[in-house]
């Protein structure tokens, strides 16, 4: 009778320890997900501010101006080979 009681109690302890381990893992995963979720808006905010900073520094040209084509059409200057050797 006493042995059966000890056996059932030890089984209960094992099952409770097992479920406790599962719950600890679940809490750990939820905390990790929460930290990630808190970091993501900060990253998005940082990305937006960097994008705004970049856009404010780029010169605003008129849409009709084609500055890229102007740069492409310039002839290249030839460098004399003697200057390259030195």
N, C-alpha and C positions, 0 to 999 in steps of 0.2 A: 504494500500500500504506500509506504513512504517512498520507495524506489520509483513507483509509477508517478507520484507527485513530482519528484525531482526531475524525472525524465520529461514530463509534460512542461514543467517550468523551464527547463533548459531549451526545449524546442521553441517555446514562446520567445525566450531571450534571443535565440538565433534568428528567428523570423523577424523580430523587432529590430535587431541590429542590421539585418539585410535591408529592411524597408527604410531604416534610418540612413544607410549608405546611399540608397537610391535617392532619397530626399535631399541629402547633401549634394549629390551630383546635380540634381535638378536646380537647386539654389545656386550652385556655382555657375551653371550654364545661363541661368536667368540673369545673374549679375554681370556676366560677360556680355550678354546681349544688350543689357541696359547701358553698359559703358560704351559699347560700339554705337548704339543709337544716339548717345549723348555726344559722341565725337563727330558723327556724320554731319549734323547741322553746322558745327563749327568749321568743318572742312568746306562745306558748301558756301558758308559765309566768307571764308578766306578766299575761295576760288572766285566768288563774285567780286570781292574787293580788288583782287589782283587783276581781274578782267577789266573792271572799271578804271583802274589805274593805268593799265596798258592802253585802253581806248582813249583816255584823256591825254596821254603823251604822244599818240600818233597824230601827225599833222592832218588836219581835215582839208582835203582837196576837193575841188569842185568835181562832181561826177562826170562832167564832159571832158575833163582833162585826162589825158592818157599818159601818165608819167612813166609807166613801165615801158611802153613802146618807145618813148623818147630815149630812154636809157639803152634799149636794145639796138637802136638804129645808129648810135654813135660809132664811128670807125675806131678801131683799136690802134693805139700808137705802137709803132714798131720800135723796139729797143735795140740799138746796135749791139752786135754780138761781142765787141770788145768790152763794153761796159758790163756785160753779164759775166765775163771771165774773171774780172777783178772782184 
